[in-house]
Protein backbone atom coordinates (compact mmCIF):
# COMPACT_ATOMS: atom_id res chain seq x y z
CA UNK A 1 0.00 0.00 0.00
CA UNK A 2 1.33 3.39 -1.01
CA UNK A 3 1.58 5.80 1.91
CA UNK A 4 3.78 8.59 0.57
CA UNK A 5 1.69 11.07 -1.43
CA UNK A 6 4.79 12.29 -3.29
CA UNK A 7 5.55 8.91 -4.87
CA UNK A 8 3.50 7.77 -7.84
CA UNK A 9 2.15 4.29 -8.52
CA UNK A 10 1.39 5.07 -12.13
CA UNK A 11 2.82 2.45 -14.51
CA UNK A 12 3.13 5.06 -17.24
CA UNK A 13 5.13 7.51 -15.09
CA UNK A 14 7.34 4.79 -13.59
CA UNK A 15 8.20 3.43 -17.04
CA UNK A 16 9.00 6.93 -18.27
CA UNK A 17 11.32 7.57 -15.31
CA UNK A 18 12.97 4.18 -15.76
CA UNK A 19 13.76 4.60 -19.45
CA UNK A 20 14.68 8.30 -19.19
CA UNK A 21 16.77 7.91 -16.04
CA UNK A 22 20.15 9.66 -15.95
CA UNK A 23 23.35 7.67 -15.58
CA UNK A 24 23.77 8.14 -11.82
CA UNK A 25 20.31 6.70 -11.20
CA UNK A 26 20.84 3.88 -13.71
CA UNK A 27 23.91 2.88 -11.69
CA UNK A 28 21.70 2.36 -8.64
CA UNK A 29 19.04 0.51 -10.65
CA UNK A 30 21.72 -1.80 -12.07
CA UNK A 31 22.42 -3.49 -8.75
CA UNK A 32 23.10 -7.19 -8.35
CA UNK A 33 22.61 -9.42 -5.34
CA UNK A 34 25.71 -10.60 -3.50
CA UNK A 35 26.55 -14.27 -3.02
CA UNK A 36 25.70 -15.85 0.32
CA UNK A 37 29.33 -15.62 1.51
CA UNK A 38 29.61 -11.91 0.63
CA UNK A 39 26.18 -11.25 2.11
CA UNK A 40 27.26 -12.76 5.43
CA UNK A 41 30.62 -10.98 5.33
CA UNK A 42 29.30 -7.47 4.59
CA UNK A 43 25.69 -7.81 5.82
CA UNK A 44 24.51 -6.13 2.62
CA UNK A 45 22.12 -7.81 0.20
CA UNK A 46 23.01 -6.09 -3.09
CA UNK A 47 25.49 -3.62 -4.58
CA UNK A 48 25.67 -1.63 -7.81
CA UNK A 49 27.58 -3.71 -10.35
CA UNK A 50 30.87 -2.44 -11.77
CA UNK A 51 33.49 -3.51 -14.25
CA UNK A 52 35.87 -6.27 -13.05
CA UNK A 53 33.42 -7.72 -10.50
CA UNK A 54 33.20 -11.50 -10.77
CA UNK A 55 29.65 -12.72 -11.33
CA UNK A 56 27.70 -15.90 -11.94
CA UNK A 57 24.62 -15.96 -14.20
CA UNK A 58 21.70 -17.53 -12.34
CA UNK A 59 18.77 -17.03 -14.76
CA UNK A 60 18.17 -17.47 -18.46
CA UNK A 61 19.88 -19.35 -21.27
CA UNK A 62 23.43 -18.69 -20.00
CA UNK A 63 22.92 -19.72 -16.38
CA UNK A 64 25.44 -22.13 -14.94
CA UNK A 65 28.31 -22.73 -12.58
CA UNK A 66 30.94 -20.82 -14.55
CA UNK A 67 32.05 -17.54 -13.03
CA UNK A 68 33.06 -14.69 -15.31
CA UNK A 69 34.40 -11.19 -14.96
CA UNK A 70 32.28 -8.19 -15.96
CA UNK A 71 33.82 -6.77 -19.15
CA UNK A 72 31.53 -3.75 -19.55
CA UNK A 73 28.60 -2.12 -17.80
CA UNK A 74 26.38 -0.64 -20.51
CA UNK A 75 24.09 1.71 -18.62
CA UNK A 76 22.31 2.99 -21.72
CA UNK A 77 20.90 -0.49 -22.44
CA UNK A 78 20.67 -1.64 -18.77
CA UNK A 79 22.92 -4.65 -19.50
CA UNK A 80 26.33 -5.97 -18.53
CA UNK A 81 28.73 -7.96 -20.67
CA UNK A 82 30.47 -10.93 -19.04
CA UNK A 83 33.77 -12.55 -20.03
CA UNK A 84 32.57 -16.00 -21.16
CA UNK A 85 28.99 -15.18 -22.14
CA UNK A 86 29.28 -14.88 -25.91
CA UNK A 87 27.53 -16.05 -29.06
CA UNK A 88 28.59 -16.45 -32.65
CA UNK A 89 27.08 -14.22 -35.31
CA UNK A 90 26.15 -15.41 -38.80
CA UNK A 91 29.41 -14.08 -40.25
CA UNK A 92 31.48 -16.00 -37.67
CA UNK A 93 32.47 -13.22 -35.27
CA UNK A 94 31.77 -13.64 -31.57
CA UNK A 95 29.97 -10.96 -29.61
CA UNK A 96 29.15 -10.58 -25.94
CA UNK A 97 25.54 -11.15 -24.93
CA UNK A 98 23.92 -8.52 -22.74
CA UNK A 99 22.69 -9.80 -19.37
CA UNK A 100 20.55 -7.77 -16.97
CA UNK A 101 22.36 -7.25 -13.63
CA UNK A 102 19.44 -8.63 -11.61
CA UNK A 103 20.00 -12.03 -13.26
CA UNK A 104 23.54 -12.46 -11.92
CA UNK A 105 25.06 -12.94 -8.47
CA UNK A 106 28.25 -11.11 -7.50
CA UNK A 107 30.80 -13.64 -6.24
CA UNK A 108 33.76 -11.28 -5.84
CA UNK A 109 33.73 -7.49 -5.54
CA UNK A 110 36.40 -5.29 -7.06
CA UNK A 111 37.37 -3.23 -4.03
CA UNK A 112 40.00 -0.67 -4.98
CA UNK A 113 40.65 2.50 -2.99
CA UNK A 114 37.91 4.50 -4.68
CA UNK A 115 35.33 1.78 -4.12
CA UNK A 116 36.38 1.31 -0.51
CA UNK A 117 36.01 5.03 0.10
CA UNK A 118 32.57 5.27 -1.48
CA UNK A 119 31.23 2.07 0.10
CA UNK A 120 33.04 2.33 3.43
CA UNK A 121 30.11 3.90 5.25
CA UNK A 122 27.64 1.33 3.96
CA UNK A 123 29.89 -1.68 4.52
CA UNK A 124 31.21 -0.53 7.92
CA UNK A 125 27.74 0.23 9.25
CA UNK A 126 26.55 -3.12 7.99
CA UNK A 127 29.52 -4.88 9.61
CA UNK A 128 28.97 -3.04 12.90
CA UNK A 129 25.26 -3.84 12.78
CA UNK A 130 26.03 -7.50 12.11
CA UNK A 131 28.42 -7.69 15.06
CA UNK A 132 25.84 -6.15 17.38
CA UNK A 133 27.82 -2.97 18.08
CA UNK A 134 24.88 -0.82 17.00
CA UNK A 135 21.20 -1.62 16.72
CA UNK A 136 19.45 -1.55 13.35
CA UNK A 137 18.26 1.95 12.54
CA UNK A 138 20.31 3.75 15.23
CA UNK A 139 22.83 5.09 12.72
CA UNK A 140 20.18 6.82 10.61
CA UNK A 141 19.63 9.82 12.83
CA UNK A 142 17.95 12.65 11.00
CA UNK A 143 20.11 15.27 12.78
CA UNK A 144 17.18 17.28 14.10
CA UNK A 145 15.37 17.57 10.76
CA UNK A 146 11.62 17.54 11.18
CA UNK A 147 10.11 15.31 8.49
CA UNK A 148 6.49 16.00 9.49
CA UNK A 149 6.26 19.05 7.22
CA UNK A 150 5.10 16.77 4.37
CA UNK A 151 1.89 15.76 6.09
CA UNK A 152 0.52 19.07 7.38
Backbone torsions as a table, in degrees:
resi	resn	phi	psi	omega
1	UNK	NA	132.6	-178.1
2	UNK	-82.0	124.5	-179.8
3	UNK	-109.0	-29.0	-177.5
4	UNK	-82.6	118.9	-178.0
5	UNK	-71.5	-11.8	-178.3
6	UNK	-94.4	2.6	178.1
7	UNK	-114.9	130.7	-176.5
8	UNK	-90.4	151.7	173.5
9	UNK	-106.2	1.6	-174.9
10	UNK	-65.7	124.9	177.7
11	UNK	-59.7	-42.3	-178.1
12	UNK	-61.1	-46.8	-177.8
13	UNK	-70.6	-37.8	179.0
14	UNK	-67.0	-38.9	176.8
15	UNK	-65.8	-40.9	179.0
16	UNK	-62.0	-44.3	-179.0
17	UNK	-68.5	-33.3	178.4
18	UNK	-66.1	-49.8	-174.0
19	UNK	-81.1	-16.2	176.4
20	UNK	-106.9	15.1	-176.0
21	UNK	-67.8	141.3	174.7
22	UNK	-73.4	169.4	-171.4
23	UNK	-60.7	-38.8	-176.7
24	UNK	-69.1	-26.4	176.2
25	UNK	-83.5	-35.1	176.0
26	UNK	-60.9	-35.2	177.9
27	UNK	-58.0	-44.3	-179.5
28	UNK	-68.6	-39.4	179.0
29	UNK	-64.5	-35.5	-176.8
30	UNK	-85.2	57.5	177.3
31	UNK	-98.3	149.8	178.6
32	UNK	-123.5	147.0	176.0
33	UNK	-68.4	150.0	176.5
34	UNK	-87.0	156.8	175.5
35	UNK	-67.0	166.8	-177.1
36	UNK	-61.0	-37.7	179.9
37	UNK	-65.5	-46.7	179.8
38	UNK	-67.2	-34.6	179.3
39	UNK	-64.3	-40.5	177.7
40	UNK	-70.4	-37.3	-177.6
41	UNK	-67.3	-47.0	-174.0
42	UNK	-101.3	-11.2	-179.4
43	UNK	60.3	32.3	178.6
44	UNK	-126.4	137.5	-175.0
45	UNK	-83.1	-39.4	-178.0
46	UNK	-146.2	158.7	179.5
47	UNK	-139.4	152.4	172.2
48	UNK	-62.4	135.4	-176.7
49	UNK	-76.6	149.5	176.2
50	UNK	-144.0	164.1	-179.5
51	UNK	-59.8	144.3	178.8
52	UNK	76.8	1.8	167.3
53	UNK	-68.9	149.2	174.6
54	UNK	-99.1	129.5	-174.2
55	UNK	-131.4	162.7	175.3
56	UNK	-128.5	128.9	179.6
57	UNK	-77.3	127.8	-176.1
58	UNK	-116.0	-5.6	179.0
59	UNK	-138.0	151.6	173.7
60	UNK	92.5	-169.6	-174.6
61	UNK	-64.2	-31.7	-173.4
62	UNK	-98.2	14.2	-179.0
63	UNK	-68.9	150.7	179.5
64	UNK	167.4	-174.1	-175.2
65	UNK	-83.4	-15.9	-176.5
66	UNK	-69.5	141.0	-179.3
67	UNK	-109.9	131.2	-178.7
68	UNK	-128.9	160.3	179.5
69	UNK	-90.3	143.9	177.8
70	UNK	-73.9	120.4	-178.3
71	UNK	-85.5	-40.1	-176.9
72	UNK	-153.1	142.5	172.3
73	UNK	-108.9	111.7	-174.6
74	UNK	-102.4	90.4	-173.9
75	UNK	-67.5	-30.2	-178.0
76	UNK	-62.2	-36.6	-179.3
77	UNK	-100.1	0.7	-176.7
78	UNK	58.6	39.8	178.5
79	UNK	-133.4	162.1	171.4
80	UNK	-122.7	152.3	176.3
81	UNK	-110.4	132.5	-174.4
82	UNK	-115.1	146.6	-173.2
83	UNK	-44.9	-56.1	-171.2
84	UNK	-101.1	6.0	-179.6
85	UNK	-96.8	93.4	-176.1
86	UNK	-136.5	163.2	172.7
87	UNK	-139.7	160.7	-178.7
88	UNK	-98.0	131.2	177.4
89	UNK	-80.3	174.0	-177.9
90	UNK	-64.0	-31.3	-179.5
91	UNK	-87.1	3.5	174.2
92	UNK	100.9	-12.9	-180.0
93	UNK	-78.9	150.9	178.3
94	UNK	-100.6	140.1	178.6
95	UNK	-131.0	151.5	175.9
96	UNK	-73.4	146.8	178.2
97	UNK	-100.9	131.7	179.7
98	UNK	-73.7	131.4	178.5
99	UNK	-122.3	136.5	177.2
100	UNK	-72.6	138.3	-176.0
101	UNK	-60.5	-23.8	179.8
102	UNK	-73.1	-12.8	-177.7
103	UNK	-98.0	11.5	176.6
104	UNK	-126.1	163.4	175.3
105	UNK	-121.0	130.2	178.7
106	UNK	-77.2	123.0	179.3
107	UNK	-102.2	-24.4	174.9
108	UNK	-147.6	127.3	179.3
109	UNK	-86.4	145.1	171.0
110	UNK	-88.9	104.9	-177.9
111	UNK	-110.2	87.7	172.0
112	UNK	-92.9	-174.2	-174.7
113	UNK	-61.8	-41.4	-178.9
114	UNK	-64.2	-42.2	-179.8
115	UNK	-67.7	-40.2	178.8
116	UNK	-61.5	-41.7	-178.8
117	UNK	-64.5	-45.3	-175.8
118	UNK	-74.0	-30.2	-178.2
119	UNK	-99.2	-3.4	-172.3
120	UNK	-58.6	-43.0	-178.7
121	UNK	-62.3	-46.8	-177.6
122	UNK	-65.3	-46.5	-177.0
123	UNK	-71.0	-40.3	-179.6
124	UNK	-66.2	-43.4	178.3
125	UNK	-63.1	-39.0	178.8
126	UNK	-66.4	-40.7	178.4
127	UNK	-64.8	-44.1	-179.9
128	UNK	-64.3	-39.5	178.8
129	UNK	-64.4	-39.4	-180.0
130	UNK	-67.5	-33.3	-179.8
131	UNK	-83.2	-7.1	178.3
132	UNK	86.0	11.6	179.2
133	UNK	-72.0	-34.4	175.0
134	UNK	-130.9	153.4	179.3
135	UNK	-84.5	152.2	179.3
136	UNK	-58.9	127.1	178.0
137	UNK	93.9	-14.9	-178.4
138	UNK	-68.3	-30.0	-175.4
139	UNK	-81.7	-4.1	-177.6
140	UNK	-102.0	52.3	178.4
141	UNK	-71.4	140.5	-177.4
142	UNK	-91.3	16.3	171.0
143	UNK	50.9	42.4	175.1
144	UNK	78.3	10.4	179.5
145	UNK	-84.7	126.9	179.7
146	UNK	-86.3	115.8	-177.8
147	UNK	-93.3	4.6	-177.7
148	UNK	-81.0	-4.2	-178.4
149	UNK	-64.4	-22.5	-177.9
150	UNK	-70.2	-26.1	-168.6
151	UNK	-109.4	15.6	-178.7
152	UNK	-92.4	NA	NA
